[in-house]
């Protein structure tokens, strides 16, 4: 690891950086929209329950369809086809600025998530294969997530600037913000074409894809891990609910809401770098391939605080809550993806990512829809109780998983 870290421009690091730049530009497009969608729909007099349901369905489709995309990309080997289709569908996002029709908006929001589903398994599988025996999967996903979140930070500032320079925050301003996303989309596609040509020219991917892996089964720890992440995510307060809460109660200006989301994304990026390295170090310290899972201990505990903070009426508590939100998201996006590479064989990894992401998406669907419904009913206390109960289940599953890691140590050695 130390020798490799000195050589910063190995083929593996090159792939990770290129993929990170692609992800960064993608986030400039879709995270910009996600930071403003709830407020825009609120202006269009759409209820919190409808918003929560649509966002929940979108998240579920975005994760469930990764199972199909993962299996198909593994069987066909046409990873770049799935990436070009998936990233190409980001063209959908700027089109949101051309309509106020609820039915069309639903289709556009859902199609953006489907595009995410198409591209993600191929990218994650290749990235994990490049990294696992060269720079560490924790480092790889941590660095990619950090670059990814730079885009998530920059993106929402587009709306902040539109509100600032126009001095207004009406429907026309939101539509202008969406239309401006044509520019980063064009830049993204240029980078994607460059990445394709560069990686093909340097012959970086074939050496990874052709590596041999002999285990062919998803082990019991995979299913416990999937259950653990399901309950962690089910009790996670989605930003669709938080953004709606801030707008509906006039707790912040529209520009500050998107700015707050940007701050959370920067926290996400910083967390990703730290937690990714911690994940790899724990594997080395414990001398176990699954040893990095131990860093997940804090997630259900800190997730418990989110509804108390983000759904309060105190600006200070809300800001603290969004910082916690960023920490949780950074861990989700880094360790939860890295771990799949360590608990699944390469030839089952597309399926592993698909099953895991289906569970993750189902949790987001259930959590977002239920919390949106409870919020419409003015039952914030019920949201808090729901989160506490669900995260307690996650804590129990964590200790079960921890015991499995320890018990498997002798078998692995």
Protein Blocks (a to p, Z undefined) as FASTA:
>chain_A
ZZmmmmmmbfklmmmmmmmmmmmmmmmmmmmmmmmmmmmmmmnopafklmmmmmmmmmmm
mmmmmmmmmmmmmmnopmmlmmmmmmmmmmmmmmmmmccbfklmmmmmmmmmmmmmmmmm
mmmmmmmmmmmmmnopklmmmmmmmmmmmmmmmmmmmmmmmmmmnopacfklmmmmmmmm
mmmmmmmmmmmmmmmmmmmmnommmmmmmpccfbfcdcfklmmmmmmmmmmmmmpccfkl
mmmmmmmnopacfklmmmmmmmmmmmmmmmmmmmmmmmmmmmmmnopaklmmmmmmmmmm
mmmmmmmmmmmcbfklmmmmmmmmmmmmmmmmmmmmmmmmmmccfklmmmmmmmmmmmmm
mmmmmmmmmmmmmmmnopaklmmmmmmmmmmmmmmmmmmmmmmmmmmmmmmZZ
